[in-house]
Structure formats: C-alpha cells, structure tokens
Amino acid sequence: MEQYSPMAHAAAVKYLRENKDRFSLERLREQLRAQGYPDPVIAAGVAAVYGTHRMGLTLHFGAPTIE
C-alpha cells in the first residue's frame, strides 16, 4: 500500500473544504493533480471531505482507493 505525507493529506483536505462550494469535484481534483498531489492523497482528501461514497471510493485498511 502506498504511503503519503500527512502534511500533503492535510493540505489537500484544507483545499477541498475551502473550495468545494465554489468548484466541481472534478475541477478540484484536476487542480490538485496539477499541483503535484499524487492520486492516493487526492483520494484520501476526497474521502475525508465528501465521504467514501463519492466517485467509487472504497476504504481498504483505512486507505481509500478508486475502483
């Protein structure tokens, strides 16, 4: 399982929370990718902010994955 920085996760969550009412989830994901965030960090941020029911996310041993 791929590990990622807790600081990167916290920053992604903060960004998503601050902008979720302004932009679509897809746009927010694109912006995080453009800033160099890896997909596992983005998926974990989406799960934290939107819940795991969004975009086919499932928790496996505490780490969200995209199905």
Long-range contacts (C-beta under 8 A, 24 or more apart in sequence): 1-60, 1-61, 1-63, 2-38, 2-40, 2-63, 4-38, 4-40, 4-41, 4-44, 5-41, 8-37, 8-38, 8-41, 9-41, 9-44, 9-45, 9-48, 12-37, 12-41, 12-42, 12-44, 12-45, 13-45, 13-48, 13-49, 15-45, 16-45, 16-46, 16-48, 16-49, 16-50, 17-49, 20-49, 20-50, 25-50, 25-54, 25-55, 39-66, 40-64, 40-65
